[in-house]
Amino acid sequence: GDADDVKVVVPIAETIKSKDIDYKLTRKTLKVGIKGQEPIIDDALFKDCDDEESSWEIANEKGQRCFVLQLMKKKPSERWACLLKCEEVGVEQCTLEDHRALRELAAMTKEMSKFTT
């Protein structure tokens, strides 16, 4: 949406703690996963973000334990059509192993964007 930030919500198991999260954010890329497993997201962002100002937490979203990232945009007014560059070309081109997770994530992100805009 047009907000200053993009909210990224990734459902995780109840047993996952903060220290289990494998998270790396740069201005152009985002990696999120559980340590020792294939990353859930590991790809180029749609646009540049402000990695210094972005932050994450583990929270409950509608009763589901989630990794929640507040991704701050580099240019606040910039419109993000999607979270990841790979979503532009379609899920098939994505480096993600689990396309189902990405589809669910995309659906959730759309769902969430209704509330955030």
Backbone bond lengths (Angstrom), bond angles and torsions (degrees), N, CA, C in turn:
res aa  C-N    CA-C-N  psi(-1)  N-CA   C-N-CA  omega(-1)  CA-C   N-CA-C  phi
1 G - - - 1.446 - - 1.519 111.69 -
2 D 1.320 114.75 -160.00 1.461 121.14 -175.74 1.515 113.33 -99.49
3 A 1.334 117.08 2.84 1.460 119.67 179.98 1.529 110.18 -67.39
4 D 1.345 115.31 170.95 1.465 120.36 179.87 1.520 111.93 -72.63
5 D 1.324 115.52 -19.15 1.452 118.82 -176.84 1.519 111.35 -132.61
6 V 1.314 114.96 163.09 1.457 122.54 176.93 1.523 106.05 -117.22
7 K 1.318 116.15 126.65 1.460 119.32 -179.98 1.519 108.75 -94.11
8 V 1.325 115.65 122.70 1.463 121.42 179.91 1.522 107.64 -110.47
9 V 1.336 116.10 121.71 1.462 120.76 -177.81 1.520 109.15 -119.56
10 V 1.331 116.45 119.82 1.460 121.34 -179.84 1.531 108.83 -119.72
11 P 1.339 118.18 114.63 1.464 119.73 178.05 1.534 111.00 -63.06
12 I 1.324 116.60 136.67 1.468 121.02 178.65 1.533 109.28 -133.31
13 A 1.327 115.71 166.17 1.462 120.15 179.77 1.526 110.65 -70.22
14 E 1.332 116.16 153.13 1.464 122.11 -179.50 1.527 112.10 -58.37
15 T 1.329 116.62 -27.39 1.466 121.13 -174.43 1.525 113.45 -81.49
16 I 1.332 117.48 -11.58 1.471 121.27 -175.34 1.531 110.80 -73.93
17 K 1.325 114.81 129.12 1.469 120.76 176.48 1.537 108.62 -107.40
18 S 1.330 115.55 168.46 1.469 120.85 -179.82 1.523 112.04 -53.43
19 K 1.355 115.93 -41.16 1.471 119.51 -177.26 1.527 112.68 -68.43
20 D 1.329 117.55 -16.30 1.474 121.37 179.31 1.528 111.96 -83.19
21 I 1.321 115.88 -13.61 1.467 120.05 -176.31 1.526 110.48 -78.78
22 D 1.329 114.90 129.73 1.458 121.75 175.07 1.525 106.33 -101.14
23 Y 1.325 116.17 104.13 1.470 120.56 -171.39 1.516 109.92 -130.19
24 K 1.327 115.35 130.75 1.460 119.65 175.52 1.521 107.82 -145.22
25 L 1.308 116.06 125.40 1.463 121.02 179.76 1.516 109.04 -125.99
26 T 1.321 115.65 128.84 1.465 120.17 170.08 1.527 105.94 -119.79
27 R 1.304 116.11 -179.02 1.464 119.82 -178.47 1.529 110.96 -59.81
28 K 1.351 116.68 -31.20 1.459 119.81 -172.90 1.527 115.01 -116.03
29 T 1.326 117.87 -11.09 1.467 119.26 -176.03 1.529 112.04 -133.18
30 L 1.326 114.53 155.18 1.465 121.05 177.28 1.515 108.99 -134.21
31 K 1.332 114.63 132.20 1.460 119.94 174.17 1.519 107.67 -128.77
32 V 1.325 116.21 126.07 1.461 121.94 176.97 1.516 107.77 -136.36
33 G 1.308 115.90 134.30 1.454 118.87 176.55 1.508 110.56 -171.22
34 I 1.307 115.70 -171.94 1.446 122.72 175.65 1.527 106.21 -106.98
35 K 1.316 116.67 132.39 1.471 120.32 -178.51 1.517 110.68 -53.52
36 G 1.339 115.16 135.22 1.460 119.91 178.91 1.518 113.98 85.98
37 Q 1.342 117.29 -3.02 1.470 120.99 178.04 1.524 109.72 -121.75
38 E 1.331 114.88 166.77 1.466 119.57 174.81 1.535 108.24 -61.06
39 P 1.333 118.30 140.59 1.472 119.66 178.34 1.524 111.39 -60.89
40 I 1.321 116.31 145.32 1.471 121.14 175.65 1.528 108.17 -76.80
41 I 1.327 115.31 -43.39 1.475 121.74 175.33 1.519 106.82 -127.55
42 D 1.304 117.28 130.83 1.468 120.96 174.83 1.526 106.24 -154.45
43 D 1.309 115.83 86.29 1.454 118.36 -172.89 1.516 112.83 -161.46
44 A 1.327 114.37 173.56 1.462 121.14 177.83 1.520 109.41 -75.13
45 L 1.326 115.68 138.75 1.461 120.73 176.66 1.526 110.31 -74.21
46 F 1.324 115.38 155.64 1.466 121.13 179.66 1.528 111.22 -61.03
47 K 1.336 116.04 -42.19 1.467 121.58 176.68 1.529 107.91 -138.77
48 D 1.327 116.73 172.05 1.465 120.00 178.90 1.528 111.09 -67.47
49 C 1.336 115.08 142.58 1.459 119.45 175.72 1.525 109.28 -115.95
50 D 1.321 115.75 169.43 1.461 121.56 174.64 1.524 106.77 -97.33
51 D 1.333 115.60 93.39 1.461 119.29 -173.35 1.531 112.66 -68.16
52 E 1.334 117.66 -22.62 1.472 120.90 178.79 1.532 110.73 -70.98
53 E 1.313 116.02 -37.98 1.465 120.90 -174.26 1.526 113.48 -89.44
54 S 1.331 116.34 -15.40 1.467 119.95 -178.38 1.524 110.26 -74.67
55 S 1.330 116.10 148.13 1.463 119.26 179.44 1.528 110.05 -147.09
56 W 1.338 115.56 160.11 1.461 119.24 -179.50 1.521 111.00 -135.81
57 E 1.310 114.79 162.59 1.455 121.29 176.85 1.526 108.79 -154.35
58 I 1.316 115.29 167.01 1.462 119.00 171.22 1.526 105.98 -101.49
59 A 1.317 115.62 126.07 1.461 119.71 -175.04 1.526 109.88 -142.87
60 N 1.315 115.46 169.76 1.459 120.27 175.30 1.513 109.40 -98.74
61 E 1.321 116.13 124.89 1.469 121.57 175.91 1.514 106.90 -117.07
62 K 1.326 115.82 111.76 1.470 120.96 -179.40 1.538 111.44 52.67
63 G 1.333 115.99 41.70 1.453 120.47 175.57 1.521 115.04 81.98
64 Q 1.330 117.02 -0.27 1.469 121.02 179.79 1.532 108.40 -107.70
65 R 1.335 116.14 130.79 1.471 119.74 176.90 1.524 108.62 -68.60
66 C 1.326 116.36 129.02 1.465 120.26 -173.53 1.528 111.34 -138.29
67 F 1.314 114.05 151.45 1.460 122.04 164.81 1.529 104.90 -86.13
68 V 1.332 117.09 121.99 1.466 120.56 -177.22 1.524 109.11 -119.81
69 L 1.314 115.44 120.45 1.463 121.49 -179.05 1.529 109.73 -112.96
70 Q 1.325 115.23 127.64 1.473 120.45 170.63 1.521 106.04 -95.49
71 L 1.303 115.56 100.17 1.462 121.45 -176.97 1.525 108.67 -92.14
72 M 1.320 115.96 111.51 1.463 119.65 -177.85 1.531 110.05 -82.76
73 K 1.319 115.79 132.01 1.464 119.63 179.21 1.523 110.42 -73.86
74 K 1.320 115.60 145.53 1.469 120.47 175.81 1.528 109.17 -65.45
75 K 1.343 115.02 -44.28 1.468 120.27 175.87 1.526 107.04 -112.62
76 P 1.320 117.98 103.26 1.470 121.46 -172.25 1.526 114.98 -51.99
77 S 1.318 117.83 -36.15 1.468 119.19 -175.20 1.530 112.85 -80.99
78 E 1.327 116.18 -9.21 1.462 120.20 -174.34 1.526 111.13 -67.84
79 R 1.316 115.51 137.45 1.460 118.99 179.89 1.536 110.11 -89.57
80 W 1.328 116.10 128.85 1.459 121.90 176.98 1.520 108.17 -102.03
81 A 1.316 116.58 115.80 1.471 119.79 179.12 1.529 110.04 -72.59
82 C 1.327 116.17 -31.33 1.459 120.93 179.57 1.520 107.97 -155.30
83 L 1.311 117.25 176.12 1.460 121.39 -176.73 1.527 112.59 -81.47
84 L 1.332 115.31 -44.81 1.460 120.48 -173.44 1.516 111.88 -114.45
85 K 1.316 116.24 147.30 1.463 120.67 177.53 1.519 111.19 -57.45
86 C 1.346 116.22 -38.67 1.464 120.34 -175.11 1.526 112.08 -63.39
87 E 1.346 117.43 -21.96 1.458 119.47 -179.54 1.528 111.51 -69.82
88 E 1.315 115.84 -22.76 1.470 119.84 178.62 1.527 110.66 -64.76
89 V 1.341 115.47 -41.34 1.460 119.64 -175.71 1.524 112.11 -89.21
90 G 1.321 115.61 -2.34 1.465 118.70 179.06 1.512 111.20 102.38
91 V 1.300 115.41 152.97 1.464 122.48 -173.56 1.526 111.78 -59.90
92 E 1.319 117.72 -32.50 1.474 121.55 -176.86 1.524 112.21 -56.80
93 Q 1.338 116.26 -36.13 1.463 120.23 -176.12 1.525 112.39 -79.02
94 C 1.307 116.72 -7.03 1.454 121.34 -170.29 1.529 112.64 -70.16
95 T 1.324 115.30 150.50 1.466 118.79 177.30 1.526 110.97 -82.97
96 L 1.316 116.43 -3.24 1.467 118.94 -179.44 1.515 110.96 -67.93
97 E 1.329 115.02 138.30 1.463 120.49 177.14 1.525 109.66 -72.02
98 D 1.328 114.61 -42.10 1.455 118.14 -171.72 1.529 110.66 -103.29
99 H 1.317 115.67 91.33 1.469 119.66 -177.36 1.521 111.53 -64.45
100 R 1.323 115.60 -31.28 1.465 119.50 -179.91 1.533 109.62 -60.73
101 A 1.335 114.48 -43.20 1.466 118.94 179.46 1.520 109.96 -61.74
102 L 1.318 116.51 -39.49 1.463 119.86 -179.45 1.526 110.90 -65.99
103 R 1.335 115.54 -42.05 1.471 118.36 178.87 1.516 110.80 -62.19
104 E 1.338 114.94 -43.30 1.470 119.28 178.22 1.516 109.60 -62.73
105 L 1.326 115.44 -41.88 1.456 121.23 -179.78 1.525 110.36 -62.85
106 A 1.327 115.57 -44.32 1.466 120.41 179.07 1.528 109.86 -61.25
107 A 1.332 115.08 -43.25 1.468 119.93 179.53 1.524 109.90 -63.84
108 M 1.334 115.85 -43.05 1.466 120.28 179.83 1.515 111.08 -65.79
109 T 1.325 115.72 -40.27 1.460 119.98 -179.32 1.530 109.57 -62.88
110 K 1.340 115.15 -41.91 1.476 119.19 176.83 1.517 109.96 -62.53
111 E 1.333 115.42 -43.92 1.453 122.04 179.37 1.527 110.04 -58.06
112 M 1.346 114.71 -47.11 1.467 120.79 -178.11 1.530 110.75 -66.36
113 S 1.322 116.25 -37.26 1.468 118.57 -174.59 1.522 111.42 -64.34
114 K 1.341 115.81 -21.87 1.472 118.85 175.64 1.525 109.86 -61.92
115 F 1.328 115.41 -35.86 1.463 118.93 -175.96 1.520 111.86 -85.07
116 T 1.326 116.88 -30.43 1.460 119.02 -171.85 1.521 112.53 -84.07
117 T 1.322 118.37 -23.88 1.480 117.71 -176.67 1.521 110.47 -88.48
